[in-house]
Amino acid sequence: MTDKNEHSIATFAALKTAIANNEEQSIKELLANQPMQALEKSYLIDLAKLSNNRTIITLLEDITVKE
């Protein structure tokens, strides 16, 4: 596994935790305007919808998808 993949996995795990804890500022910092895979984005949006936090859902919907 490369450092980039390890960072991506760690970031994804941190995003899941921040979403579950409704930590909007942490999510903003973790996203840092970096694109992500469509499947990851979809999963995180579904997770955010469980807590119905509109701000977090919007943050995730605005993420650019990697080609």
C-alpha positions in Angstrom: 0.0 0.0 0.0 1.3 3.4 -0.8 1.4 6.4 1.5 -1.3 8.1 -0.6 -3.7 5.1 -0.2 -3.0 4.9 3.5 -3.7 8.7 3.8 -6.9 8.2 1.8 -8.1 5.4 4.0 -7.3 7.3 7.2 -9.1 10.4 5.9 -12.1 8.4 4.9 -12.3 6.8 8.4 -11.9 10.2 10.0 -14.7 11.6 7.8 -17.0 8.8 8.8 -16.3 9.5 12.5 -16.8 13.2 12.1 -20.1 12.7 10.2 -21.4 10.4 12.9 -20.4 13.0 15.6 -21.8 15.9 13.6 -18.4 17.7 13.6 -18.9 20.2 10.8 -15.6 22.0 11.2 -13.6 18.7 11.2 -15.4 17.6 8.0 -14.5 20.9 6.3 -10.9 20.5 7.3 -10.8 16.8 6.2 -12.4 17.5 2.8 -10.0 20.4 2.0 -11.5 20.7 -1.5 -10.1 17.4 -2.6 -12.0 15.2 -5.0 -13.1 11.7 -4.0 -14.5 8.6 -5.7 -18.2 8.6 -6.5 -18.9 5.6 -4.3 -17.2 7.1 -1.3 -19.1 10.3 -1.8 -22.4 8.5 -2.0 -21.7 6.5 1.1 -20.7 9.5 3.1 -23.9 11.4 2.0 -26.0 8.4 3.0 -24.3 8.4 6.4 -24.9 12.1 6.9 -28.6 11.7 6.0 -29.0 9.4 9.0 -28.4 12.4 11.3 -30.2 14.8 9.0 -27.6 17.5 9.4 -28.3 19.7 6.3 -24.9 21.6 6.6 -22.9 18.4 6.5 -25.0 16.9 3.7 -24.4 20.1 1.6 -20.7 20.0 2.3 -20.5 16.4 1.0 -22.7 17.1 -2.0 -20.4 19.9 -3.1 -17.3 17.5 -3.3 -15.9 17.1 -6.7 -15.9 13.5 -8.0 -12.6 12.0 -9.3 -12.8 10.9 -12.9 
